[in-house]
Amino acid sequence: MNFEFSDEQLLLRKTVRDFVDKEIMPHIGEWDARGFFDKSILIKLSDLGLMGGCIPERYGGSGMDYNSLAIVCEELERGDTAFRTAVSVHTGLNSMTILQWGTEKQKQKYLVPQAKGEKIGAFGLTEPGAGSDVAALQSTARREGDYYILNGQKTWISLCDTADHFLVFAYTDKSKKHHGISAFIVERTMEGFSSKATKGKLGIRAGNTGELFFDHIKIPKENLVGDEGDGFKIAMSALDNGRFTVAAGACGQIMACLEASIGYCNDRKTFGKEIGRHQLVQQMIANMEAGLQMSRLLVYRAGELKNKGIRNTRETSLAKWQACDFANKAADDAVQIHGAYGYSDEYPVERYLRNSKAPVIYEGTREIHTIMQAEYVLGYRKDKPLKKTLPAWDNQ
């Protein structure tokens, strides 16, 4: 595989990096301290065509290939996890899933404005009692004539107070367990919908995360995505895309840790020399660099499979697991390199450490991905062909 960047990809990286340096870096410390999500950043990202990055142009997107999307996520997370998360959820979990599973009518009504950045999409799977165990969902959608009546609650939903459209999963037939889960497009303006932001988070404080509540919401039958009972497969295919963007973002977090640590190593002196001259500090820097390069290889490998339209659940799982673990370790080492200063908000590394913990948990904990990889190797897990797959890269 050829991982050499094209001129367009190099320009894309520079464009996003310049945007982050100008629009995010000067303010992120304040936003994080206040727990403030600046929605205007999404508008500015839309103006750059980055909210519909890999959505085909015929649906209002920019028609990027998937490794270009990885570049966008990497550079955004170098600024802060909150804004990579917004793109991951809007593009990776919601828009790409509608592209894969939605009807043409759904694509025109929901995907096109989302790809243009005129509307924001989010993803509603996790519940207070259902995370890794998706079959433990309690939300229900009962068919009544031309509508489904949705009741339930979701938690830890990114863009909970910001998104216009939500891809929501609920039981239409609990007797079938996970084969009885269905997917629906829910609009914020539908009667019976409400949301509430979660405060007191360890990290990603500059992001908008919280709960969704559904109280007898009437959802038109046309908003059913796929067929009844397809929800579990739809959710898993969505996670293939979301996990890819999370893994790419983790590369950006490692990069941010490296940049901060290199600057500090060349400035701070102990025992008469720069701390970068000490071998144990060099070891931490070397481990960050190794983690960054290995993570990128795993991410770009998964991206190439996506570009070819090949199922990549196994490869994406491995990339997400390893990149997020490397990022968590890089942030921990960055704080250690900064010593006591790393424990204060005078330097950004304490924010990196707080932010690095969530990706190890969401979209499949490290334990889930460990089990998945072991089962692939042992032959206990084999991916079955999906009813619908994302097309190979197509910018038209």
C-alpha positions as CSV (number, residue, x, y, z in Angstrom):
1,M,0.0,0.0,0.0
2,N,1.2,3.5,-0.8
3,F,0.8,5.9,2.1
4,E,2.5,8.8,0.4
5,F,0.2,11.9,0.6
6,S,-1.0,13.6,-2.5
7,D,-0.6,17.3,-3.0
8,E,-4.3,17.8,-2.2
9,Q,-3.9,15.9,1.1
10,L,-0.8,18.0,2.1
11,L,-2.8,21.1,1.4
12,L,-5.7,19.8,3.4
13,R,-3.5,19.1,6.4
14,K,-2.0,22.6,6.2
15,T,-5.5,24.2,5.8
16,V,-6.9,22.3,8.9
17,R,-3.7,23.0,10.9
18,D,-3.8,26.7,10.1
19,F,-7.5,26.7,11.1
20,V,-6.8,25.0,14.4
21,D,-3.9,27.4,15.2
22,K,-6.0,30.4,14.5
23,E,-9.5,29.5,15.6
24,I,-9.1,26.9,18.4
25,M,-5.6,27.1,20.0
26,P,-5.9,30.7,21.3
27,H,-9.3,30.0,23.1
28,I,-9.3,26.3,24.0
29,G,-7.9,26.8,27.5
30,E,-10.7,29.2,28.4
31,W,-13.4,27.1,26.8
32,D,-12.2,24.0,28.6
33,A,-12.2,25.8,32.0
34,R,-15.7,27.2,31.4
35,G,-17.1,23.9,30.0
36,F,-18.1,25.9,26.9
37,F,-18.8,24.5,23.5
38,D,-18.3,27.1,20.8
39,K,-20.9,26.1,18.1
40,S,-19.5,28.8,15.7
41,I,-16.5,26.4,15.1
42,L,-18.9,24.0,13.3
43,I,-20.1,26.8,11.1
44,K,-16.5,27.7,10.2
45,L,-15.7,24.0,9.6
46,S,-18.7,23.9,7.3
47,D,-17.4,26.9,5.3
48,L,-14.2,24.8,4.7
49,G,-16.3,21.9,3.5
50,L,-15.2,19.7,6.5
51,M,-18.5,18.7,7.9
52,G,-19.3,16.6,4.8
53,G,-15.7,15.5,4.1
54,C,-16.1,12.1,2.6
55,I,-19.8,12.4,1.6
56,P,-20.0,12.4,-2.2
57,E,-20.5,15.7,-4.0
58,R,-23.9,14.7,-5.3
59,Y,-25.1,14.7,-1.7
60,G,-23.5,18.0,-0.8
61,G,-20.2,16.7,0.5
62,S,-16.6,17.4,-0.4
63,G,-16.0,13.9,-1.8
64,M,-12.8,13.3,0.2
65,D,-11.3,9.8,0.4
66,Y,-11.3,8.3,3.9
67,N,-7.6,8.9,4.6
68,S,-8.3,12.6,3.9
69,L,-11.0,12.4,6.6
70,A,-8.4,10.9,8.9
71,I,-6.1,13.9,8.3
72,V,-8.9,16.2,9.2
73,C,-9.6,14.3,12.4
74,E,-6.0,14.1,13.4
75,E,-5.4,17.9,12.9
76,L,-8.6,18.8,14.8
77,E,-7.7,16.7,17.8
78,R,-4.3,18.3,17.9
79,G,-6.4,21.4,18.8
80,D,-8.8,19.6,21.1
81,T,-10.8,16.4,21.3
82,A,-14.1,18.2,21.5
83,F,-14.0,19.4,17.9
84,R,-12.7,16.1,16.5
85,T,-15.6,14.5,18.4
86,A,-18.1,16.8,16.7
87,V,-16.9,15.7,13.3
88,S,-16.7,12.1,14.3
89,V,-20.3,12.1,15.4
90,H,-21.8,14.3,12.7
91,T,-19.9,12.7,9.8
92,G,-18.6,9.3,10.9
93,L,-21.6,8.0,13.0
94,N,-24.5,9.8,11.5
95,S,-24.0,11.1,7.9
96,M,-22.0,8.1,6.7
97,T,-24.6,5.8,8.2
98,I,-27.4,7.5,6.3
99,L,-25.2,7.3,3.2
100,Q,-24.9,3.6,3.7
101,W,-28.4,2.6,4.9
102,G,-30.7,5.5,4.1
103,T,-33.3,5.7,1.3
104,E,-32.8,8.2,-1.4
105,K,-35.6,10.3,0.2
106,Q,-33.8,10.2,3.5
107,K,-30.5,11.2,1.9
108,Q,-32.1,14.2,0.2
109,K,-33.9,15.3,3.3
110,Y,-31.2,14.7,6.0
111,L,-27.9,13.8,4.4
112,V,-27.6,16.7,2.0
113,P,-28.1,19.5,4.6
114,Q,-25.8,17.7,7.0
115,A,-23.1,17.3,4.4
116,K,-23.4,21.0,3.6
117,G,-23.2,21.8,7.3
118,E,-26.6,23.5,7.3
119,K,-27.8,20.9,9.8
120,I,-25.9,18.9,12.5
121,G,-26.3,15.2,13.0
122,A,-25.7,13.1,16.1
123,F,-25.9,9.4,17.3
124,G,-28.1,8.0,20.0
125,L,-27.1,4.4,21.1
126,T,-25.8,4.4,24.6
127,E,-28.3,4.3,27.6
128,P,-27.8,4.5,31.4
129,G,-27.9,0.7,31.4
130,A,-26.6,-0.1,28.0
131,G,-23.1,0.6,26.7
132,S,-21.0,-2.3,25.5
133,D,-24.1,-4.5,26.0
134,V,-26.2,-3.0,23.2
135,A,-28.9,-5.7,23.7
136,A,-29.7,-4.1,27.1
137,L,-31.4,-1.1,25.5
138,Q,-34.6,-0.1,27.2
139,S,-35.8,2.5,24.6
140,T,-38.8,1.2,22.6
141,A,-40.5,2.2,19.3
142,R,-44.1,0.9,18.9
143,R,-45.7,1.0,15.4
144,E,-49.1,2.7,15.3
145,G,-50.3,3.2,11.8
146,D,-48.0,5.5,9.8
147,Y,-45.9,6.3,12.9
148,Y,-43.7,4.8,15.5
149,I,-44.1,5.9,19.1
150,L,-40.7,6.4,20.6
151,N,-40.1,6.3,24.4
152,G,-36.8,6.1,26.3
153,Q,-33.6,7.8,27.2
154,K,-30.0,8.0,25.9
155,T,-26.9,9.2,27.7
156,W,-23.3,10.3,26.9
157,I,-24.6,11.7,23.6
158,S,-22.2,14.1,21.9
159,L,-23.8,17.2,20.5
160,C,-26.9,16.5,22.6
161,D,-27.9,20.2,22.7
162,T,-26.4,21.1,19.4
163,A,-27.6,18.6,16.8
164,D,-30.7,19.0,14.7
165,H,-31.0,15.3,13.7
166,F,-30.3,12.2,15.7
167,L,-29.9,8.6,14.6
168,V,-31.6,6.7,17.4
169,F,-31.8,3.0,18.2
170,A,-34.7,1.4,20.0
171,Y,-36.5,-1.9,20.3
172,T,-39.4,-2.6,17.9
173,D,-39.5,-6.3,19.2
174,K,-37.8,-7.1,22.5
175,S,-38.5,-10.8,22.1
176,K,-35.9,-11.0,19.3
177,K,-33.2,-9.4,21.5
178,H,-30.6,-7.6,19.4
179,H,-32.4,-8.7,16.2
180,G,-35.4,-6.7,17.3
181,I,-33.5,-3.3,17.4
182,S,-34.4,-0.7,14.8
183,A,-32.9,2.6,13.8
184,F,-34.8,5.9,13.3
185,I,-34.0,9.5,12.3
186,V,-35.3,11.8,15.1
187,E,-35.6,15.5,14.7
188,R,-35.0,17.9,17.7
189,T,-38.2,19.7,16.9
190,M,-40.4,16.6,17.2
191,E,-42.8,16.9,20.1
192,G,-41.7,14.9,23.2
193,F,-38.0,15.4,22.5
194,S,-35.7,17.0,25.1
195,S,-32.0,17.1,26.0
196,K,-29.8,18.0,28.9
197,A,-26.0,18.6,29.0
198,T,-23.8,16.6,31.4
199,K,-21.6,18.7,33.7
200,G,-18.6,17.6,35.8
201,K,-16.8,15.6,33.1
202,L,-13.2,14.6,33.6
203,G,-12.2,15.7,30.1
204,I,-13.6,17.0,26.8
205,R,-15.0,19.8,28.8
206,A,-15.2,22.0,25.8
207,G,-17.5,19.5,24.1
208,N,-21.3,19.2,24.3
209,T,-22.2,15.9,25.9
210,G,-25.4,14.8,27.7
211,E,-28.7,13.0,27.7
212,L,-31.7,12.7,25.3
213,F,-35.2,12.0,26.4
214,F,-38.1,10.6,24.3
215,D,-41.6,11.0,25.6
216,H,-44.1,9.5,23.2
217,I,-42.5,11.0,20.1
218,K,-44.4,10.3,16.9
219,I,-41.8,9.3,14.3
220,P,-43.1,9.0,10.7
221,K,-42.6,5.5,9.3
222,E,-40.5,7.1,6.5
223,N,-37.8,7.8,9.2
224,L,-37.1,4.1,9.8
225,V,-33.6,3.5,8.6
226,G,-33.2,0.1,6.9
227,D,-35.9,-2.5,7.9
228,E,-37.2,-3.3,11.3
229,G,-34.6,-5.4,13.1
230,D,-31.7,-3.9,11.1
231,G,-30.7,-1.6,14.0
232,F,-28.0,-3.7,15.5
233,K,-26.3,-4.2,12.1
234,I,-26.7,-0.5,11.4
235,A,-25.2,0.5,14.7
236,M,-22.2,-1.8,14.2
237,S,-21.5,-0.5,10.7
238,A,-21.8,3.0,12.1
239,L,-19.2,2.2,14.7
240,D,-16.8,1.0,12.0
241,N,-16.8,4.6,10.7
242,G,-16.9,6.3,14.1
243,R,-14.0,4.2,15.4
244,F,-12.0,5.1,12.4
245,T,-12.3,8.8,13.1
246,V,-11.6,8.3,16.8
247,A,-8.4,6.4,15.9
248,A,-7.3,9.1,13.5
249,G,-8.0,11.7,16.2
250,A,-5.9,9.8,18.7
251,C,-2.9,10.3,16.3
252,G,-3.5,14.1,16.7
253,Q,-3.5,13.8,20.4
254,I,-0.1,12.0,20.4
255,M,1.1,14.7,18.0
256,A,0.0,17.4,20.4
257,C,1.7,15.7,23.3
258,L,4.9,15.4,21.3
259,E,4.9,19.1,20.3
260,A,4.3,20.3,23.8
261,S,6.9,17.9,25.2
262,I,9.6,18.7,22.7
263,G,9.2,22.4,23.4
264,Y,9.4,21.9,27.1
265,C,12.4,19.5,26.8
266,N,14.4,22.1,24.9
267,D,13.5,24.9,27.3
268,R,13.6,23.3,30.8
269,K,17.0,22.5,32.3
270,T,18.0,20.3,35.2
271,F,21.5,19.3,36.4
272,G,23.0,21.8,34.0
273,K,21.4,20.6,30.8
274,E,18.1,20.5,28.9
275,I,15.9,17.7,30.2
276,G,15.7,16.3,26.7
277,R,19.3,15.3,27.2
278,H,18.3,12.8,29.9
279,Q,17.9,9.3,28.7
280,L,14.7,8.5,30.5
281,V,13.0,11.6,29.1
282,Q,14.3,10.6,25.7
283,Q,12.6,7.2,26.2
284,M,9.2,8.8,26.7
285,I,9.7,11.0,23.7
286,A,10.7,8.0,21.6
287,N,7.7,6.0,22.8
288,M,5.4,8.9,21.7
289,E,7.0,8.9,18.3
290,A,6.7,5.2,17.9
291,G,3.1,5.3,19.1
292,L,2.3,8.0,16.6
293,Q,3.9,6.2,13.6
294,M,2.4,2.8,14.4
295,S,-1.1,4.3,15.0
296,R,-1.0,6.2,11.7
297,L,-0.1,3.0,9.8
298,L,-3.1,1.2,11.4
299,V,-5.4,4.1,10.6
300,Y,-4.3,4.5,7.0
301,R,-4.5,0.8,6.4
302,A,-8.2,0.8,7.5
303,G,-8.7,3.9,5.4
304,E,-7.4,2.2,2.3
305,L,-9.8,-0.7,2.9
306,K,-12.6,1.9,3.2
307,N,-11.5,3.5,0.0
308,K,-11.9,0.2,-1.8
309,G,-15.3,-0.6,-0.2
310,I,-13.9,-3.6,1.7
311,R,-15.3,-4.4,5.1
312,N,-12.8,-3.3,7.8
313,T,-14.4,-4.1,11.2
314,R,-11.3,-6.0,12.3
315,E,-8.7,-3.5,11.1
316,T,-10.7,-0.5,12.4
317,S,-11.1,-2.1,15.8
318,L,-7.3,-2.7,16.0
319,A,-6.6,0.9,15.0
320,K,-9.0,2.4,17.5
321,W,-7.8,0.2,20.4
322,Q,-4.1,0.8,19.8
323,A,-4.2,4.4,18.8
324,C,-6.3,5.4,21.8
325,D,-4.0,3.4,24.2
326,F,-1.0,5.1,22.7
327,A,-2.6,8.5,23.1
328,N,-3.5,7.9,26.7
329,K,0.1,6.8,27.4
330,A,1.6,9.7,25.5
331,A,-0.5,12.2,27.5
332,D,0.5,10.5,30.8
333,D,4.2,10.7,29.7
334,A,3.8,14.3,28.6
335,V,2.6,15.3,32.1
336,Q,5.5,13.4,33.6
337,I,8.0,15.2,31.4
338,H,6.5,18.6,32.5
339,G,6.8,17.5,36.1
340,A,4.8,19.7,38.6
341,Y,3.9,22.1,35.8
342,G,2.2,19.3,34.0
343,Y,-0.2,19.1,36.9
344,S,-1.4,22.6,36.3
345,D,-3.4,24.3,33.5
346,E,-0.4,26.6,32.8
347,Y,0.5,24.0,30.2
348,P,-1.9,22.1,27.9
349,V,-0.7,18.6,28.8
350,E,-3.0,18.2,31.8
351,R,-5.9,18.8,29.4
352,Y,-4.5,16.2,27.0
353,L,-4.4,13.6,29.8
354,R,-8.0,14.3,30.8
355,N,-9.2,14.2,27.2
356,S,-7.3,11.0,26.4
357,K,-9.3,8.9,28.8
358,A,-12.7,9.1,27.2
359,P,-11.6,7.6,23.8
360,V,-10.3,4.5,25.6
361,I,-13.9,4.0,26.8
362,Y,-16.3,5.2,24.1
363,E,-17.1,3.4,20.8
364,G,-15.9,0.2,22.3
365,T,-13.8,0.0,25.4
366,R,-10.2,-1.3,25.2
367,E,-11.5,-4.5,26.8
368,I,-14.1,-5.0,24.0
369,H,-11.5,-4.4,21.3
370,T,-9.1,-6.8,23.1
371,I,-11.7,-9.5,23.0
372,M,-12.6,-8.8,19.4
373,Q,-9.0,-9.1,18.2
374,A,-8.5,-12.3,20.2
375,E,-11.6,-13.8,18.7
376,Y,-10.6,-12.9,15.2
377,V,-7.2,-14.6,15.7
378,L,-8.7,-17.7,17.3
379,G,-11.3,-18.0,14.6
380,Y,-14.3,-17.5,16.9
381,R,-15.3,-14.3,15.1
382,K,-15.9,-14.0,11.4
383,D,-17.5,-10.9,9.7
384,K,-20.6,-11.7,7.7
385,P,-21.3,-9.7,4.6
386,L,-23.6,-6.7,5.4
387,K,-26.8,-6.2,3.6
388,K,-25.5,-2.7,2.6
389,T,-22.0,-1.5,2.6
390,L,-20.4,1.9,2.1
391,P,-19.4,2.3,-1.6
392,A,-15.8,2.5,-2.5
393,W,-14.4,6.1,-2.5
394,D,-16.6,8.2,-4.8
395,N,-16.2,11.9,-5.1
396,Q,-19.1,12.4,-7.5
